[in-house]
């Protein structure tokens, strides 16, 4: 239906090579539980005058709400200007053209409000399996503070909230955080708080709000994984709340590696290859830079979030390597090194004897 509208339009399709044309993309978000359909139409405005842009908005709105496109049953319609981002400038905000401003979805018995730019799992049924797997891995209790990194609309934290004493969510998108707060209220959840900002910038202050003995981290980053600067900050959340951080030291990894108290961390990845660098960083051996125990993967669960494709969601559960285990490994390494040295000496003696 939208393809037909574009073909009949006076405007051309955007060409990524010549950067000419206007129509760029169409994003559809469909709620499985309510049947609500949100469309986000992306265009490049080029040098179109305001009068022509206003006419375009009216034409799109009329097509989906009064004309042939009405059969699509669109409940929420947005327009987005997609242009090359300039340094120091924000991208133009989405423009609400008609219908409702959000769609709603039900997940594990909870209702979620979803904004056009907020992340939410596209496969709701499989997401229920995914989040249930997270709960089984971390085994939260009422003595647990769950820190949800890249929390989006709060789906992980809220669905696990009844199993935890406290939930603290962090998300870069202010729109998604607003949804998360609304979702907490709508579901009568009172032990969750959500904050907007970069993890590496706000994690220290968020930790000061933790009220429970054990702190567990759940990390659900974008497809490319976490930036290493952000990833260093993630290490902070796996400590006990009694740890005192020096705010001047931005290298959270170094600080955490010196702490003996251990808890848990769960990493969700829709592209394990892209997140491999993060996994390696977690498990780096002790060194002069990274003093203290590394993280080690304990279990991994694959969830088929994308049927009929080669992709899957991978849930990896990490724990800190206990000091006694490290000592045992260190002892084993020393023994192996000694044996190897003795073998080498015997081999050299044998060569001498053979020569004689």
N, C-alpha and C positions, 0 to 999 in steps of 0.2 A: 504493500500500500504506500509506504513512504518512498519507495523506489519510483513508483509511478508519479508521485508528487514532484520529486526531484527532476524527473525526465520532462515534466510539463513546465517546469520553472524556467524563467528567463536567465537565471544564474547558472554558471557552470560548476562542474565538479572540480574540487581542488586537485592540482597536479603537484606532487611532492618534489618533482624535478625542476619545474619552472616556477613553482610557488604562485601559480595563477589559479583563478577559480575560487569558489566560495564553500560549497558543500563538502564537509570533511568527514563527519562520522555520526553514527546514531547509537546511543547506549540505551538498552532496555533493561529495566529492573522489574521483575515480576514476583509478587508474593505468592508462595504456594498455599498459604493458609487463607488469605483473604481474596486472592485473585486481582488485587490492585496492580495496575501497570503504570510504571513511571517511564517516560521517554525524555532523554536528554539529547537534543539536537546540537551538534557542533558545527560551527561555520567559521570561516575566516572572513572578517568583515571587509578586508582589503581597503579600498578608498570609497566604499559606498556611502552616499550621503545619508544623514540621519533619517530623512523622509523615506528613503527606500528601505532602510533597515526596519523602520516602524511598520511599513507595509508588509515586509517579509514576516514579521512577528504576527501580524493580524491574519495573514494568509495561512500560516501554519496552524494557528489556533482554530480558525474556522474550519480547516480541513479535517482536523481530528475531533472536533466537538460538534460541528454542524453539517459537515459534508461527507464525502465518501469514506474518509478515514474514521468516521464515528464508529464503524463496525469493529474497530480494534479495541474499543472499550478502554481507552486511555483515561486514567484517573488523575494523573499528574504530568504536567508538561513544562519542560525547561528549555531554555536556549543558552548555549555556551559559545563565547568567542574564543577560538583556539588560535592563538598567535604565538610567535616566537618570544619566549620570556627574555626580558632585558634585565641586566644586572641592576639590583637595587629596586626593581619594580615588581609589584605583585601582579599576577594574572587577573584579568577581569573576572568579577564574580558571576556566578550563574544567574540568569534572569528567569524568574517564575512567570510563565505565560498564562497558565490556566489550571484549574482543578485544585487538588489538595497539594500541600507543600511536602508531605511525606507519604511513605507507604508503611505498612505494618506487617510484621511477620511473627509467627509463634515458633518458639524453639524450647524444647524440654519443658513445656508447660508454661513458659513465660512469654509475655508479649513485648516486642521490640519495635520502637519507632526508628525508621531509617531515613536519613537525609540523602539527597542526591549524590553527595561526594563522600559519604561515610562508608567505610568498609563493612561488609557483612558477607558471610559465606554464601555462595550462590547455590550450593546443594544443601538445603536445610536438613533433609533426612540424614544424609551422611555426616553433617555437622553435629548432630546429636550423638552419633557413634564416636566422633572425634573428641568431643568435650567429655563424654563419659570415660573415654580412654585416659584423658588427662587426669581426671579425678581418681581413677583406679591406680595410676602411677604415683601420684604425689601423696595420696592418702591423707588429706587435710583433716584437722580436728578443730575443736573450738579454741584450741591454744595456738592456732595458726593465723598468721597474717599473710594473705596471698597478694603478691604484687604482680599485676597484670600489665606487661609491657606491650605497647602497640595495641591497646585494648579496643580500639574502634568504638562501636556503640555499646561496649561493655558486656558483650555476649558471654565470654568465658567467665569473667569475674562474677557476673550476676547469676549464672546457672550454677556456679560452685559456692555461692554465698551462704547457702544454708548449711554447708558442710564446714565452713570456716568461721573463725571468730571475727575476722576483719578482712576487707578487700580494699586495696588501693590500686586504682587504674591510672595509667599514663598513656597519653595519646597526643600526637603532634597536631591533629586537626581539631580546631576549636568547635567546629560544627558537630563532629562525632562525639566530643565530650559533652556537648549540650544534649545530644540524643541519649548518651549513657546516663546522665543525671535524671533526665525525664523517665527513662526506662526503669531506673531504680525506684522512683516515686510511684510510677504506674503499677509496679509489681510489689509494692509495699515492702521493699528491701531497705533496711535502715543501717546495715553494717558496711555499706560501700561508699567510697569517695572517689571522685574522678578529677584528674588534673590535666591541663593542656600545656604542652611544652616539649622540648627535646629531652630525652631521657638523661643525657649527660649533664644537662643544665639544672634539672629539678629533682633528680633522684635523691640527693642528700637531704633536701628539705622534706621530701616525701617520707623518707625513712624515719625522720623524727616523729612522724605521726603514728608509726607502728606501735600497737599496744599489746601485742601478743608475744609469747616467748619465741616461737619459731617463725621464721620468715621464709616463704617459698616463692620462687620466681616462675612465672609462666611467660615465655617470650614467643610472640606470634608476629614476626616481622614481615615486610613486603617480600615479594618473590626473590629479589636479589640478596636477601639476608640483611643483617645489620652492618652499618658502617663500623669500621674498627674502633673509631672514637666513641661511637654509641655503645659498641659491644663492651668496651672497657668499663663503661658505666654500669652495664648489666651485672657485672661481678658484684657490685655493692649490695644488690638486693638479696643475695643469698646468705647474708650474715645474720647474726642475732642482733636484736635491737640495742643490745648493751654496747655495741661497738661505737667508738667516738671517731668521727671522720675529721680530718683536717681539710677544710674547704679550699685551702690554697693549693692542695695537691690534686691536680686533675687526673692523675693516673690512678684510677680506682682499682685497676687490676693489681698493681704493686701492693696497695694497701691490703686488699683482700687476701692475697697470697700469704700475708704474715699472720692472718687470724686463724686460730686453731679450731674455733667452733664451726661446725659444718651443718648445712641443711641441703635443700634440694633445688634443682632447676630443671624445667621442662622446656624444650625448644621445639616449636612447630615450624615445619618448612614445607612449602609446596614445590620447592625446587632444591632438593638435597645437594645437587652439584654446586649450585650457587652459594649455598650456606656452608659448604665444606670448610672454607677458610675460618668461619666462626667456630666450627667444631674443633678444628686443629688448635685454634687459640685457647679454647677451653682446656685442652688436654696437654698443653705445653709442659714439659718436665721442669722441675725446679732448677733455678739458675741464679746467678748473682742479681739479675734483674727481677725475675719472678720467684721470690722466696716464698716458701710454703708449698702446700699440697696442690696439685693440679686437680681439675675435674676429670672424671672418667664416665663414659657412657655405661649405663647399667642395663637398660632395656630400650628397644626400639619397636614401635608399632606403626605399621603402614595402614592407612585408611584410604579406600578408593573414593576420593572426593570427585573424581573426574572420569566417570565410566566411559568406556569405548575410546579412551586415549591412553597414551603411554605414561601419563602423569599420575602421581598419587601424593597424598599428604603424609609426611613422615613426622612422627612424634618421637623425640629422643629424650630419654630421662637420664640426667646426670647427677652424680653425687661427688662430693669431695673425697679424694683418696685419703683414707685414714693414716695417721702418722705411723701406727704400728705396721701397717701394710707397706708403707714407704720404707721403713727400717728393714723389713724382711726382704723387700726387693733389693735394697741397697746391699744387704748382707749377701744375698744370692749373687749379685753382680760382682762383689768382692771375691767370693769363692770361685766363681767362674773365671775371673781374671787371674787368680792365683793358679788355678788348674791349667789354664791356657799358658801361663808363664812357665810352669813346670814342664808341660809338654814340649814347649819350644826349647827349653834347656836340654831335655832328654834327646830331642831331635838333633840339636847341635852337637851333643856328645857322641851320638851315633855317627854323625858325619865325620867327626874327628877320628873315631875308632876305625871307621871304614877307610879313611885316608891312610892311617898308619898301617 
